[in-house]
Amino acid sequence: MQRQRLQDIQEALNREGVDGWLFCDFRGSDPLASRILGLDPGQISTRRWYYYIPAHGAPAGIVSSVEPRRLDALPGEKRVFLSWQQLHAALADTLLGVSTLAMQYSPGNAIPYVSRVDAGTIELVRQLGIEVVSSADLVQRFEAVWSAEQWQSHLRAATGVRETVDETFAYIRQHVPVSEYDAQQFILRQFAARGLVTNHPPIVAINAHSADPHFEPTPDSGIIRPGDFVLIDLWAKEPEGVYADYTWTGFMGGTVPERYQEIFALVRSARDAAIAFIQERVRREQSFFGYEVDAAARKVIVDAGYGEHFVHRTGHSIGEEVHGNGANMDGLETRDERRVLPGSCFSIEPGIYLAGEFGVRSEVNVYVTEREAIVTGTPMQTELVRILE
């Protein structure tokens, strides 16, 4: 861990009014800890370790005698334990005088992305008379706020992914009838040609399949033919970059049925309402929270009578993982009360899913700074794509 990162963490702890931040891991149980601290994830790690960063003073580590060099890359004194009794004593000594301690914990598991520490470890710390608070906002600062290089990486990925959208619809038009799976594999080839990678193959879904938000095509799944409704959801990044993630929909014909147009228009309005809410808050230099953005989009769909068919949150944090560890635009699956931080990016992707018929989702990405909210992957979709035209 670089000295600058340590200083940044301690400054954040002072702003939060917390005595310190305790990281702990067992066999990779907390990938956030390794990433924030800059530890090598490939290094052997079969025993528990702890690393404490105080708001003031030098950090300290606790490591097993089996793996005494596990935290050598980090500054501060290291205590080596042999028995569990020695581990408990080292923890108590390291945390002596601490009143409030941030850990990867979320009350009621409200933010599952942050809930990495097991209940037993939380109990162990509380038995020392320490109040454990969630590190959710601290994690955001070091996981969700992008560097200038990451922002440029996103823009390059956004260009590649957005171009692939148009190329995929053209591929479907040129090869109809074509399977969902073959269209998916075409997307992956386009990513590879651009030097982009993805954690999971994209979604290509027709008709009733598109009403499943996370449908996964297989070699034996649907064939795309004239008259079909088509949804594509694709996400990718540069190998060392951050993701871009977009969803588009289209119709296999020249004249789009009114039912498809009606549902698409509602989803588009919900998407645009969320974007407008964000842009207004940023313009006024006012903070906003993930659940508020979700409410802005969800109101449009609920008021139109389709609330029960909007089955997921409005958006998710985006980072090195496509579903990142910053604030989600969510008041449904969780009530995300984290402030959306300048320098972070997230998706806006409301949807209406009519089981057995079709589903519409329209997804863009929004990057916020102190003074503006930038929609990436433009132009945004404003009408259903007439794929066969």
TIZAFI-140296 format. One record per residue (C-alpha): residue number from 1; x, y, z. Coordinates in steps of 0.5 Angstrom, whole numbers, plus 500, padded with zeros to 3 digits. Layout:
# residues N
   senu    c1    c2    c3
    NUM     X     Y     Z
...
***
This chain:
# residues 389
   senu    c1    c2    c3
      1   500   500   500
      2   503   507   498
      3   504   512   503
      4   499   517   500
      5   493   511   500
      6   495   511   508
      7   494   518   509
      8   488   518   504
      9   485   513   509
     10   486   517   515
     11   484   523   513
     12   477   520   511
     13   477   517   518
     14   478   523   521
     15   472   526   516
     16   468   521   519
     17   469   521   526
     18   471   514   527
     19   477   512   531
     20   480   507   526
     21   478   502   520
     22   479   494   522
     23   480   490   516
     24   480   482   516
     25   480   476   512
     26   480   469   512
     27   481   465   505
     28   479   471   501
     29   473   472   505
     30   474   480   504
     31   476   482   497
     32   475   489   498
     33   480   489   504
     34   485   486   499
     35   484   491   494
     36   483   497   498
     37   490   495   501
     38   493   494   495
     39   495   486   497
     40   497   481   492
     41   490   477   491
     42   495   471   488
     43   499   471   495
     44   497   464   499
     45   493   466   504
     46   490   460   508
     47   490   463   515
     48   486   469   518
     49   489   476   518
     50   488   483   521
     51   490   490   519
     52   488   496   523
     53   489   503   521
     54   488   508   526
     55   485   515   525
     56   492   518   528
     57   498   514   528
     58   501   508   525
     59   497   502   523
     60   498   495   525
     61   498   488   523
     62   496   481   526
     63   498   475   522
     64   499   467   523
     65   505   464   525
     66   504   460   519
     67   504   466   514
     68   508   471   518
     69   509   475   512
     70   502   476   509
     71   502   483   511
     72   509   485   509
     73   507   490   504
     74   504   494   509
     75   507   499   513
     76   507   498   521
     77   508   493   526
     78   506   486   525
     79   504   481   531
     80   505   474   530
     81   500   469   533
     82   500   462   534
     83   494   460   538
     84   487   463   538
     85   488   465   545
     86   494   469   542
     87   490   472   536
     88   485   474   541
     89   490   478   546
     90   493   481   540
     91   487   484   537
     92   485   486   544
     93   492   490   545
     94   492   493   538
     95   485   496   539
     96   486   498   546
     97   483   505   547
     98   478   505   541
     99   471   507   541
    100   469   507   534
    101   471   502   529
    102   469   501   522
    103   469   494   519
    104   466   491   512
    105   459   490   516
    106   452   493   514
    107   447   493   519
    108   441   488   517
    109   445   487   511
    110   442   493   508
    111   448   493   503
    112   450   486   501
    113   456   489   497
    114   460   491   504
    115   457   486   509
    116   464   481   508
    117   466   480   516
    118   462   474   519
    119   458   475   525
    120   463   472   530
    121   468   477   528
    122   463   483   529
    123   462   479   536
    124   469   479   538
    125   470   486   537
    126   464   488   540
    127   466   484   546
    128   472   489   547
    129   467   494   548
    130   468   497   541
    131   462   500   537
    132   462   497   530
    133   460   502   525
    134   459   500   517
    135   465   502   513
    136   460   503   507
    137   462   510   506
    138   469   509   507
    139   469   503   502
    140   466   508   497
    141   471   513   497
    142   477   508   495
    143   473   503   491
    144   467   507   487
    145   471   514   486
    146   475   514   479
    147   481   517   478
    148   482   521   471
    149   485   514   468
    150   479   510   470
    151   474   515   467
    152   478   515   460
    153   478   508   460
    154   471   508   461
    155   470   513   455
    156   474   508   451
    157   470   502   453
    158   463   506   452
    159   465   507   445
    160   467   500   444
    161   460   497   447
    162   456   502   444
    163   459   501   437
    164   458   494   438
    165   450   495   440
    166   449   498   433
    167   454   492   430
    168   450   487   433
    169   443   489   431
    170   446   489   424
    171   449   482   425
    172   442   480   426
    173   439   483   420
    174   444   480   416
    175   443   473   418
    176   436   472   420
    177   434   467   422
    178   439   467   427
    179   440   464   434
    180   440   468   441
    181   446   464   442
    182   450   466   436
    183   448   473   437
    184   451   473   444
    185   458   470   441
    186   458   475   435
    187   458   481   441
    188   464   477   445
    189   468   477   438
    190   467   484   437
    191   469   485   444
    192   475   481   443
    193   477   485   437
    194   477   491   441
    195   481   489   446
    196   475   489   451
    197   474   483   456
    198   467   482   460
    199   466   478   467
    200   460   474   464
    201   457   473   457
    202   452   478   455
    203   445   478   454
    204   441   477   448
    205   433   475   449
    206   427   475   445
    207   420   475   446
    208   418   472   453
    209   426   471   454
    210   427   478   455
    211   422   478   461
    212   427   475   465
    213   432   480   467
    214   438   476   467
    215   436   471   461
    216   442   467   459
    217   442   464   452
    218   445   457   450
    219   446   454   444
    220   439   451   444
    221   435   457   446
    222   431   461   441
    223   432   463   434
    224   431   470   432
    225   426   471   426
    226   421   477   423
    227   416   479   428
    228   420   478   434
    229   422   483   440
    230   429   483   442
    231   433   485   448
    232   441   486   448
    233   445   487   455
    234   452   488   454
    235   458   490   459
    236   465   490   458
    237   472   494   460
    238   479   494   458
    239   483   489   462
    240   485   494   467
    241   480   499   467
    242   473   500   469
    243   466   497   466
    244   461   500   461
    245   454   497   461
    246   448   498   456
    247   442   495   454
    248   438   496   448
    249   431   493   445
    250   429   493   438
    251   423   490   434
    252   424   485   428
    253   420   489   423
    254   419   496   420
    255   412   497   424
    256   413   497   431
    257   406   494   435
    258   403   499   439
    259   404   495   445
    260   411   495   445
    261   412   502   443
    262   407   504   449
    263   412   500   454
    264   418   502   451
    265   416   510   452
    266   414   508   459
    267   421   505   461
    268   424   511   457
    269   420   516   461
    270   423   513   467
    271   430   513   465
    272   430   520   463
    273   426   522   470
    274   432   519   474
    275   437   523   469
    276   433   529   470
    277   433   528   478
    278   441   527   478
    279   442   533   473
    280   438   538   477
    281   441   536   484
    282   448   536   481
    283   447   543   478
    284   444   546   485
    285   450   543   488
    286   446   538   492
    287   447   532   495
    288   443   526   493
    289   442   518   495
    290   441   512   491
    291   434   511   494
    292   432   518   491
    293   434   516   484
    294   430   510   484
    295   424   513   487
    296   424   518   481
    297   425   513   476
    298   420   508   480
    299   414   513   480
    300   413   514   473
    301   412   506   472
    302   408   506   478
    303   404   511   476
    304   402   508   470
    305   400   502   473
    306   406   497   472
    307   410   498   479
    308   409   490   480
    309   413   489   473
    310   419   493   475
    311   422   488   479
    312   429   490   480
    313   433   497   483
    314   434   503   478
    315   441   502   477
    316   448   499   480
    317   455   502   482
    318   460   501   476
    319   467   500   477
    320   473   495   476
    321   467   490   477
    322   461   491   473
    323   457   491   479
    324   461   496   483
    325   461   497   491
    326   459   504   491
    327   452   507   492
    328   446   503   488
    329   440   507   485
    330   436   503   490
    331   430   503   494
    332   427   497   492
    333   432   491   494
    334   435   495   499
    335   434   502   501
    336   441   505   499
    337   442   511   503
    338   449   512   501
    339   451   519   498
    340   453   519   491
    341   460   521   491
    342   463   526   485
    343   467   522   481
    344   463   515   481
    345   459   512   476
    346   453   508   476
    347   447   505   471
    348   440   508   470
    349   436   502   467
    350   429   502   469
    351   425   496   466
    352   418   493   465
    353   417   485   465
    354   411   482   463
    355   412   475   464
    356   410   470   458
    357   410   476   453
    358   416   481   453
    359   421   485   457
    360   423   492   456
    361   430   495   459
    362   433   502   457
    363   440   502   460
    364   445   508   460
    365   451   510   465
    366   452   516   469
    367   458   519   471
    368   458   525   476
    369   463   530   478
    370   462   536   483
    371   459   540   477
    372   456   536   472
    373   452   529   471
    374   455   526   464
    375   451   520   461
    376   456   516   457
    377   454   511   451
    378   451   516   447
    379   446   517   443
    380   441   514   448
    381   436   510   445
    382   430   514   444
    383   426   509   440
    384   425   502   439
    385   430   499   434
    386   427   497   427
    387   432   492   426
    388   430   489   419
    389   430   496   416
***
